[in-house]
Amino acid sequence: MNIGEAKEELRRTAEIYLDTNEYGEYTIPYERQRPVLIVGAPGIGKTAVAGQIAAEMDIALVSCSPAHYTKQGALGLPYMAKREYGGKAWQISQYTMSEILLAVYETMEESGRRRGILFLDEIHRVPEAMVPVMHSFLQNKRLGGKSLPEGWVIAAAGNPMGDGIGQLDITMLDQLKFLEVEADLGAWKAYAYPQAVHAAVTAFLALCPESFYSLHAAGEDREYVTARGWEDLSGALRMYEKKGFQADEKLIGQYVGCKKTRRRFRECYEVFLKCRERFSAADILGGNWSSTLAGRAAEAEPEERTVLSHMLLEGLNRLFSETAGREAVRRRVGRLLGNALPRSGEEGQLPPYGHLYIFQEQLKEERRRRQAANSLSPSLKAEYTEAERLTAAYLEAARREGDIHGQIMLFKREMENLERESGKQAERAVAALKEGMSFMEEVWGRGHELDTFRKELAANPFSSRFSSPAALPMSL
């Protein structure tokens, strides 16, 4: 399976394991909840999916690598305790809290989340002395005689396994949910496009899909290219361009460990720089392109056409992501304003300003708890930041209004403004999509470029609301 399918399977596992009946008991008994073991080559996104699921389900995440623990750290330190059995006193050895379980309990305490995912990363690197400990933990969810709290799903990830923890016998495998993951460019695009991965990277992978992922670790001649490397290179390129630094093959080599691939990408990046000088994606998506620009595009080489297409995709994907983000902010802030209104005017009740202040503090606490739970994704962080900024502005405006009636009218106006601005943002995204596709049809016709553009566009999960038949040019 690919990483997208593995993510969906892990999400389903978390949902069924955390499902409870009318008495609050887990539908699948805790002792029968199998840990999920995701096995695949490095850098394909195994670790990232746990964080994405925690953010989407609003549950906690504790991620650790057992390879970094000593046996004492994983089990806890031994100490002598006294117990009485059959009327006779005995000294027995017990253990202090395991560092792994301690991280879970501390996260629960700080975040207020009682449910979560314990993610054991790089499990294939567990030292030999720790192998029996990890085997036992995966089987019975206990470390040093202390149990993982109910409501926590165990997921582990590792590279294709050889020695140590990888030597899983049939009995052990029969107690795990085993997911084997392979690198898949299509699945990666569904993640990469909403993250606005650099157009030079997506264009290169469209031209050279075979260069997406490779590992050659024979002897000293080790070469590697991973999905993680492409995403990190994308971020580096953006910052180099912002700072005016020259992105050369030395920079590329810091993220792409294959000489042939980095050389080919450098050539593609030079084409990108050339296209950026000759074509303005912003003007095309804004409908401001000239006949001169269209003529240059019509005469462009196939590689240049691919790069220009991905420049347009990059602009559209950014618009789609921004629109989704603003809609999320509108819903969140709209609820805060709406919740402040029904109570207004009631005798002895706080004015809208007072209620909104309380909701603002709750919003800050919600963000703090999510951060403590390690379930605050970058998009959620941006959503909270903007929601807090808007709420602070509304509070300041309400303070100046003074009377309750003025505050009510202010909040109603702002709710309408939020709805209107969100609608305008969506209209801009649809208009940009129409302009981009109209440009491609007029310049290149309804050929290979347009078909490929449609397929690449569909890879972004945010694009579906903008690419319905009603959103496309009539001629298409």
KOLRO-735415 format. One record per residue (C-alpha): residue number from 1; residue in one letter; x, y, z. Coordinates in Angstrom, 1 decimal, always signed. Layout:
KOLRO-735415
  resi  resn       X       Y       Z
   NUM     a       X       Y       Z
...
//
This chain:
KOLRO-735415
  resi  resn       X       Y       Z
     1     m    +0.0    +0.0    +0.0
     2     n    +1.0    +3.6    -0.3
     3     i    +1.4    +6.1    +2.5
     4     g    -2.1    +7.6    +1.9
     5     e    -3.7    +4.2    +2.3
     6     a    -1.6    +3.5    +5.4
     7     k    -2.7    +6.8    +6.9
     8     e    -6.4    +5.9    +6.2
     9     e    -5.9    +2.5    +7.8
    10     l    -4.3    +4.0   +10.9
    11     r    -7.1    +6.5   +11.2
    12     r    -9.7    +3.8   +11.0
    13     t    -7.9    +1.8   +13.6
    14     a    -7.8    +4.7   +15.9
    15     e   -11.5    +5.4   +15.4
    16     i   -12.6    +1.8   +16.0
    17     y   -10.3    +1.4   +19.0
    18     l   -11.5    +4.6   +20.6
    19     d   -15.2    +3.8   +20.0
    20     t   -17.2    +3.3   +23.2
    21     n   -20.7    +2.0   +24.0
    22     e   -23.4    +3.6   +26.1
    23     y   -21.6    +2.7   +29.3
    24     g   -18.3    +4.3   +28.3
    25     e   -16.7    +0.9   +27.7
    26     y   -14.5    +0.4   +24.7
    27     t   -16.3    -1.5   +22.0
    28     i   -13.2    -3.5   +21.2
    29     p   -11.7    -4.4   +24.6
    30     y    -8.4    -2.7   +25.3
    31     e    -6.5    -6.0   +25.6
    32     r    -7.6    -7.0   +22.1
    33     q    -6.5    -3.7   +20.5
    34     r    -3.6    -4.7   +18.3
    35     p    -0.7    -2.2   +17.9
    36     v    -0.2    -1.0   +14.3
    37     l    +3.2    -1.7   +12.8
    38     i    +4.0    +0.4    +9.6
    39     v    +7.0    -0.9    +7.7
    40     g    +8.5    +1.0    +4.8
    41     a   +11.7    +2.5    +3.5
    42     p   +12.9    +5.8    +5.1
    43     g   +11.6    +9.2    +4.2
    44     i    +8.2    +8.2    +2.7
    45     g    +6.1    +9.9    +5.5
    46     k    +5.5    +7.1    +8.0
    47     t    +6.2    +9.5   +11.0
    48     a    +4.2   +12.4    +9.6
    49     v    +0.9   +10.5    +9.3
    50     a    +0.6   +10.0   +13.0
    51     g    +0.8   +13.7   +13.6
    52     q    -1.7   +14.4   +10.9
    53     i    -4.2   +11.9   +12.3
    54     a    -3.8   +13.4   +15.9
    55     a    -4.5   +16.9   +14.5
    56     e    -7.5   +15.8   +12.5
    57     m    -9.1   +13.7   +15.3
    58     d    -8.1   +16.2   +18.0
    59     i    -6.4   +13.5   +20.1
    60     a    -2.9   +13.6   +21.7
    61     l    +0.3   +12.3   +20.2
    62     v    +3.4   +11.1   +22.0
    63     s    +6.2   +10.3   +19.6
    64     c    +9.4    +8.7   +20.7
    65     s   +12.2    +6.4   +19.4
    66     p   +12.8    +3.4   +21.6
    67     a   +16.3    +3.3   +20.0
    68     h   +17.2    +6.3   +22.1
    69     y   +16.2    +4.7   +25.4
    70     t   +18.3    +2.5   +27.7
    71     k   +16.6    -0.5   +29.2
    72     q   +16.3    +1.2   +32.5
    73     g   +14.8    +4.3   +30.9
    74     a   +12.2    +2.2   +29.1
    75     l   +11.3    +0.0   +32.1
    76     g   +12.0    +2.4   +34.9
    77     l   +14.6    +2.1   +37.6
    78     p   +14.4    -0.9   +39.9
    79     y   +13.8    -0.5   +43.7
    80     m   +13.0    -2.8   +46.6
    81     a    +9.5    -2.8   +48.0
    82     k    +7.8    -4.7   +50.9
    83     r    +4.7    -6.8   +50.4
    84     e    +2.8    -9.2   +52.7
    85     y    +1.6   -12.5   +51.3
    86     g    -0.1   -15.2   +53.4
    87     g    +0.8   -13.2   +56.5
    88     k    +4.5   -13.2   +55.7
    89     a    +6.5   -10.1   +54.7
    90     w    +8.5   -10.2   +51.5
    91     q   +10.9    -7.9   +49.7
    92     i   +10.2    -7.6   +46.0
    93     s   +11.7    -5.6   +43.1
    94     q    +9.5    -3.0   +41.4
    95     y   +10.2    -0.3   +38.9
    96     t    +9.7    +3.5   +38.9
    97     m    +7.7    +5.0   +36.0
    98     s    +9.0    +4.2   +32.5
    99     e   +10.2    +7.3   +30.7
   100     i    +7.9    +6.3   +27.7
   101     l    +4.8    +6.0   +29.9
   102     l    +5.8    +9.1   +31.8
   103     a    +5.7   +11.1   +28.5
   104     v    +2.2    +9.8   +28.0
   105     y    +0.9   +10.7   +31.4
   106     e    +2.6   +14.2   +31.3
   107     t    +1.0   +14.9   +27.9
   108     m    -2.4   +13.9   +29.3
   109     e    -1.9   +16.2   +32.3
   110     e    -0.8   +19.2   +30.3
   111     s    -3.2   +18.8   +27.4
   112     g    -6.3   +17.5   +29.1
   113     r    -6.6   +14.9   +26.3
   114     r    -7.3   +11.4   +27.7
   115     r    -7.0    +9.7   +24.3
   116     g    -4.1    +9.6   +21.9
   117     i    -1.5    +7.8   +19.8
   118     l    +1.8    +6.5   +21.2
   119     f    +4.0    +6.5   +18.2
   120     l    +7.2    +4.4   +18.4
   121     d    +9.5    +5.6   +15.6
   122     e   +12.6    +3.8   +14.2
   123     i   +11.6    +0.6   +16.0
   124     h   +14.0    -1.3   +13.7
   125     r   +16.9    +0.4   +15.5
   126     v   +16.0    -0.9   +19.0
   127     p   +19.3    -2.2   +20.6
   128     e   +19.5    -5.9   +21.2
   129     a   +19.0    -5.5   +25.0
   130     m   +15.7    -3.7   +24.4
   131     v   +14.2    -6.2   +22.0
   132     p   +12.5    -8.4   +24.6
   133     v   +11.2    -5.2   +26.3
   134     m    +9.6    -3.9   +23.1
   135     h    +8.2    -7.3   +22.2
   136     s    +6.6    -7.5   +25.6
   137     f    +5.2    -4.0   +25.4
   138     l    +3.7    -4.6   +22.0
   139     q    +2.0    -7.7   +23.3
   140     n    +0.6    -6.6   +26.6
   141     k    +1.0    -2.7   +26.7
   142     r    +3.0    -2.8   +30.0
   143     l    +6.5    -1.5   +30.9
   144     g    +8.0    -2.2   +34.2
   145     g    +4.8    -3.6   +35.6
   146     k    +2.8    -0.4   +34.7
   147     s    +0.3    -0.2   +31.9
   148     l    -0.3    +2.2   +29.1
   149     p    -3.5    +4.1   +29.9
   150     e    -6.7    +3.0   +28.2
   151     g    -7.6    +5.2   +25.3
   152     w    -4.1    +5.1   +23.8
   153     v    -3.4    +3.5   +20.4
   154     i    +0.1    +2.1   +19.9
   155     a    +1.6    +2.7   +16.4
   156     a    +5.1    +1.8   +15.5
   157     a    +7.1    +2.5   +12.4
   158     g   +10.4    +1.1   +11.0
   159     n   +12.4    +0.5    +7.9
   160     p   +12.4    -3.0    +6.3
   161     m   +13.5    -5.2    +9.1
   162     g   +16.5    -7.4    +9.5
   163     d   +17.9    -8.1   +12.9
   164     g   +16.7    -7.2   +16.4
   165     i   +13.1    -6.2   +16.7
   166     g   +12.7    -7.1   +13.0
   167     q   +12.9   -10.8   +13.9
   168     l    +9.2   -11.2   +14.5
   169     d    +7.9   -14.7   +14.7
   170     i    +4.5   -15.8   +13.6
   171     t    +3.1   -15.5   +17.2
   172     m    +4.3   -11.9   +17.4
   173     l    +3.0   -11.0   +13.9
   174     d    -0.4   -12.5   +14.9
   175     q    -0.7    -9.8   +17.6
   176     l    +0.0    -6.8   +15.4
   177     k    -1.7    -5.0   +12.5
   178     f    +1.1    -5.1    +9.9
   179     l    +1.1    -2.5    +7.2
   180     e    +3.8    -2.6    +4.5
   181     v    +4.2    +0.8    +2.7
   182     e    +5.9    +1.6    -0.6
   183     a    +7.0    +4.9    -2.0
   184     d    +4.2    +6.3    -4.3
   185     l    +4.5    +9.6    -6.1
   186     g    +0.7   +10.0    -6.6
   187     a    +0.1    +9.6    -2.8
   188     w    +2.8   +12.1    -2.0
   189     k    +1.2   +14.7    -4.3
   190     a    -2.0   +14.6    -2.3
   191     y    +0.1   +15.8    +0.7
   192     a    +2.6   +18.0    -1.2
   193     y    +0.2   +20.2    -3.2
   194     p    -1.7   +21.5    -0.2
   195     q    +1.7   +22.3    +1.4
   196     a    +2.5   +24.4    -1.8
   197     v    +5.7   +22.4    -2.6
   198     h    +7.9   +24.4    -4.9
   199     a    +6.9   +24.4    -8.6
   200     a   +10.4   +23.4    -9.6
   201     v   +10.2   +20.2    -7.5
   202     t    +6.7   +19.2    -8.7
   203     a    +7.6   +20.0   -12.4
   204     f   +10.8   +17.9   -12.1
   205     l    +9.0   +15.0   -10.7
   206     a    +6.4   +15.2   -13.5
   207     l    +9.2   +15.1   -16.0
   208     c   +11.3   +12.5   -14.1
   209     p    +8.8   +10.4   -12.0
   210     e   +11.4    +7.7   -11.7
   211     s   +13.6   +10.1    -9.7
   212     f   +11.0   +10.5    -6.9
   213     y   +12.5    +7.8    -4.6
   214     s   +15.5    +5.6    -4.6
   215     l   +17.9    +3.9    -2.1
   216     h   +21.2    +2.3    -3.0
   217     a   +23.2    +1.5    +0.1
   218     a   +25.7    -1.1    -1.3
   219     g   +29.1    -0.6    +0.3
   220     e   +30.4    +2.9    +0.4
   221     d   +28.6    +4.0    -2.7
   222     r   +25.4    +5.1    -0.9
   223     e   +22.8    +7.1    -2.8
   224     y   +19.4    +8.1    -1.7
   225     v   +16.4   +10.3    -2.8
   226     t   +13.3   +10.4    -0.5
   227     a   +10.0   +12.2    -0.3
   228     r   +11.2   +14.0    +2.8
   229     g   +14.2   +15.3    +0.9
   230     w   +12.0   +16.8    -1.8
   231     e    +9.8   +18.6    +0.7
   232     d   +12.8   +19.9    +2.7
   233     l   +14.5   +21.0    -0.5
   234     s   +11.3   +22.9    -1.5
   235     g   +11.4   +24.9    +1.7
   236     a   +15.1   +25.6    +1.3
   237     l   +14.6   +26.9    -2.3
   238     r   +11.9   +29.3    -1.2
   239     m   +14.1   +30.8    +1.5
   240     y   +17.1   +31.0    -0.8
   241     e   +14.9   +32.9    -3.3
   242     k   +13.5   +35.1    -0.6
   243     k   +17.0   +36.0    +0.6
   244     g   +18.4   +36.4    -2.8
   245     f   +20.9   +33.5    -2.4
   246     q   +22.0   +31.4    -5.3
   247     a   +20.6   +27.8    -5.2
   248     d   +23.3   +25.7    -6.7
   249     e   +24.1   +22.0    -6.9
   250     k   +25.8   +22.1    -3.5
   251     l   +22.4   +23.2    -1.9
   252     i   +20.5   +20.5    -3.8
   253     g   +23.0   +17.9    -2.7
   254     q   +22.2   +18.6    +0.9
   255     y   +18.7   +17.1    +0.3
   256     v   +19.2   +14.9    -2.7
   257     g   +21.8   +12.2    -2.2
   258     c   +22.0   +11.0    -5.8
   259     k   +24.5   +12.7    -8.1
   260     k   +22.6   +12.0   -11.3
   261     t   +19.3   +13.2    -9.8
   262     r   +20.7   +16.4    -8.3
   263     r   +22.4   +17.2   -11.6
   264     r   +19.1   +16.7   -13.5
   265     f   +17.1   +18.7   -11.0
   266     r   +19.7   +21.5   -11.2
   267     e   +19.0   +21.6   -15.0
   268     c   +15.2   +21.7   -14.4
   269     y   +15.6   +24.4   -11.8
   270     e   +17.5   +26.6   -14.4
   271     v   +14.5   +26.1   -16.7
   272     f   +12.2   +27.2   -13.9
   273     l   +14.3   +30.4   -13.3
   274     k   +14.1   +31.1   -17.0
   275     c   +10.4   +30.6   -17.1
   276     r    +9.9   +32.8   -14.1
   277     e   +11.6   +35.6   -15.9
   278     r    +9.6   +35.1   -19.1
   279     f    +6.2   +34.3   -17.7
   280     s    +4.2   +35.7   -14.8
   281     a    +1.9   +33.0   -13.3
   282     a    +0.2   +35.8   -11.2
   283     d    -0.7   +37.7   -14.4
   284     i    -2.0   +34.6   -16.1
   285     l    -4.2   +33.5   -13.2
   286     g    -5.4   +37.1   -12.8
   287     g    -6.4   +37.3   -16.5
   288     n    -3.8   +40.0   -17.2
   289     w    -1.7   +38.1   -19.8
   290     s    -0.8   +39.7   -23.1
   291     s    -0.6   +38.4   -26.6
   292     t    +3.2   +38.7   -26.3
   293     l    +3.2   +36.4   -23.3
   294     a    +0.8   +34.0   -25.0
   295     g    +3.1   +33.9   -28.1
   296     r    +6.1   +33.1   -26.0
   297     a    +4.2   +30.3   -24.3
   298     a    +3.0   +28.9   -27.6
   299     e    +6.7   +28.6   -28.8
   300     a    +7.9   +27.1   -25.5
   301     e    +9.7   +23.8   -25.5
   302     p    +7.9   +20.8   -23.9
   303     e   +10.0   +21.1   -20.7
   304     e    +9.2   +24.8   -20.4
   305     r    +5.5   +24.0   -20.9
   306     t    +5.6   +21.5   -18.0
   307     v    +7.4   +24.0   -15.8
   308     l    +4.9   +26.8   -16.6
   309     s    +2.0   +24.5   -16.0
   310     h    +3.4   +23.7   -12.5
   311     m    +3.9   +27.4   -11.8
   312     l    +0.2   +27.9   -12.5
   313     l    -0.6   +24.9   -10.3
   314     e    +1.5   +26.3    -7.5
   315     g    -0.4   +29.6    -7.6
   316     l    -3.7   +27.8    -7.7
   317     n    -2.8   +25.4    -4.9
   318     r    -1.8   +28.3    -2.8
   319     l    -5.1   +30.0    -3.4
   320     f    -7.0   +26.8    -2.6
   321     s    -5.1   +26.4    +0.7
   322     e    -5.6   +30.0    +1.6
   323     t    -9.3   +29.8    +0.9
   324     a    -9.7   +26.6    +3.0
   325     g    -7.8   +28.3    +5.8
   326     r    -9.9   +31.5    +5.7
   327     e   -13.1   +29.4    +5.6
   328     a   -11.9   +27.6    +8.8
   329     v   -11.2   +30.9   +10.5
   330     r   -14.6   +32.2    +9.4
   331     r   -16.4   +29.3   +11.0
   332     r   -14.4   +29.5   +14.2
   333     v   -14.6   +33.2   +14.7
   334     g   -18.2   +33.3   +13.5
   335     r   -19.1   +30.8   +16.3
   336     l   -17.4   +33.0   +18.8
   337     l   -19.3   +36.1   +17.7
   338     g   -22.6   +34.2   +17.4
   339     n   -22.2   +32.7   +20.9
   340     a   -21.8   +36.2   +22.3
   341     l   -25.0   +37.4   +20.9
   342     p   -27.9   +35.3   +22.3
   343     r   -27.1   +36.2   +25.8
   344     s   -26.9   +39.9   +25.2
   345     g   -29.7   +42.0   +26.6
   346     e   -30.7   +39.5   +29.3
   347     e   -31.0   +41.0   +32.7
   348     g   -27.9   +40.3   +34.9
   349     q   -26.0   +38.9   +32.0
   350     l   -22.6   +40.0   +30.7
   351     p   -22.6   +42.3   +27.6
   352     p   -21.4   +40.8   +24.3
   353     y   -18.0   +42.2   +24.9
   354     g   -17.7   +40.2   +28.2
   355     h   -18.8   +37.0   +26.6
   356     l   -16.4   +37.4   +23.6
   357     y   -13.6   +38.0   +26.1
   358     i   -14.4   +34.7   +27.8
   359     f   -14.5   +32.9   +24.5
   360     q   -11.2   +34.5   +23.5
   361     e    -9.6   +33.0   +26.6
   362     q   -11.1   +29.7   +25.9
   363     l    -9.7   +29.9   +22.4
   364     k    -6.2   +30.5   +23.7
   365     e    -6.6   +27.6   +26.2
   366     e    -7.8   +25.3   +23.4
   367     r    -4.7   +26.2   +21.4
   368     r    -2.4   +25.7   +24.4
   369     r    -3.9   +22.3   +25.0
   370     r    -3.6   +21.2   +21.4
   371     q    +0.0   +22.3   +21.4
   372     a    +0.6   +20.3   +24.6
   373     a    -1.1   +17.3   +22.9
   374     n    +1.3   +17.6   +19.9
   375     s    -1.8   +17.9   +17.7
   376     l    -1.4   +21.5   +16.5
   377     s    -0.6   +21.1   +12.8
   378     p    +0.9   +24.1   +10.8
   379     s    -2.5   +24.8    +9.2
   380     l    -4.3   +24.7   +12.6
   381     k    -1.6   +26.9   +14.1
   382     a    -2.2   +29.5   +11.4
   383     e    -6.0   +29.2   +11.9
   384     y    -5.7   +29.8   +15.7
   385     t    -3.3   +32.8   +15.1
   386     e    -5.7   +34.5   +12.7
   387     a    -8.7   +33.7   +14.9
   388     e    -7.0   +35.2   +17.9
   389     r    -6.0   +38.3   +15.9
   390     l    -9.5   +38.9   +14.7
   391     t   -11.1   +38.3   +18.1
   392     a    -8.7   +40.8   +19.7
   393     a    -9.6   +43.4   +17.0
   394     y   -13.3   +42.8   +17.7
   395     l   -12.9   +43.2   +21.4
   396     e   -11.1   +46.5   +20.9
   397     a   -13.9   +47.7   +18.6
   398     a   -16.6   +46.5   +21.0
   399     r   -14.9   +48.3   +23.9
   400     r   -15.1   +51.6   +22.0
   401     e   -18.8   +51.0   +21.3
   402     g   -19.7   +51.1   +24.9
   403     d   -23.4   +50.2   +25.0
   404     i   -24.8   +46.8   +24.5
   405     h   -26.9   +47.6   +21.4
   406     g   -23.8   +49.0   +19.7
   407     q   -21.8   +45.8   +20.5
   408     i   -24.7   +43.6   +19.2
   409     m   -24.8   +45.5   +15.9
   410     l   -21.0   +45.5   +15.6
   411     f   -20.8   +41.7   +16.0
   412     k   -23.6   +41.1   +13.5
   413     r   -21.8   +43.3   +11.0
   414     e   -18.6   +41.5   +11.5
   415     m   -20.2   +38.1   +11.1
   416     e   -21.7   +39.3    +7.7
   417     n   -18.2   +40.7    +6.7
   418     l   -16.6   +37.3    +7.5
   419     e   -19.1   +35.5    +5.4
   420     r   -18.7   +38.0    +2.5
   421     e   -14.9   +38.0    +2.6
   422     s   -14.9   +34.2    +2.7
   423     g   -17.2   +34.1    -0.4
   424     k   -15.0   +36.6    -2.2
   425     q   -11.9   +34.5    -1.5
   426     a   -13.6   +31.4    -3.0
   427     e   -14.7   +33.5    -6.0
   428     r   -11.1   +34.6    -6.6
   429     a    -9.9   +31.0    -6.5
   430     v   -12.6   +29.9    -9.0
   431     a   -11.8   +32.9   -11.3
   432     a    -8.0   +32.1   -11.2
   433     l    -8.8   +28.5   -12.1
   434     k   -10.9   +29.6   -15.1
   435     e    -8.2   +32.0   -16.2
   436     g    -5.5   +29.4   -15.9
   437     m    -7.3   +26.8   -17.9
   438     s    -8.6   +29.3   -20.5
   439     f    -4.9   +30.4   -21.0
   440     m    -3.8   +26.8   -21.5
   441     e    -6.6   +26.0   -24.0
   442     e    -6.0   +29.1   -26.0
   443     v    -2.3   +28.8   -26.2
   444     w    -1.8   +25.0   -26.3
   445     g    -5.2   +23.7   -27.2
   446     r    -6.9   +20.7   -25.6
   447     g    -4.0   +18.4   -25.8
   448     h    -1.6   +16.7   -23.5
   449     e    -0.8   +19.8   -21.4
   450     l    -4.4   +20.4   -20.5
   451     d    -5.1   +16.8   -19.7
   452     t    -2.0   +16.6   -17.5
   453     f    -2.9   +19.9   -15.8
   454     r    -6.3   +18.5   -14.9
   455     k    -4.8   +15.3   -13.4
   456     e    -2.3   +17.3   -11.4
   457     l    -5.0   +19.7   -10.2
   458     a    -7.1   +16.7    -9.0
   459     a    -4.2   +15.5    -6.8
   460     n    -4.9   +18.4    -4.4
   461     p    -7.7   +17.4    -2.0
   462     f    -8.6   +21.1    -1.6
   463     s    -9.3   +21.5    -5.4
   464     s   -12.5   +19.6    -5.6
   465     r   -14.7   +22.4    -4.5
   466     f   -13.3   +24.7    -7.2
   467     s   -12.9   +22.3   -10.1
   468     s   -16.6   +21.2   -10.4
   469     p   -18.1   +21.5   -13.9
   470     a   -19.7   +24.8   -12.9
   471     a   -16.3   +26.2   -12.0
   472     l   -14.6   +25.4   -15.3
   473     p   -14.7   +27.4   -18.6
   474     m   -17.8   +26.6   -20.7
   475     s   -15.7   +25.5   -23.6
   476     l   -14.0   +22.8   -21.5
//
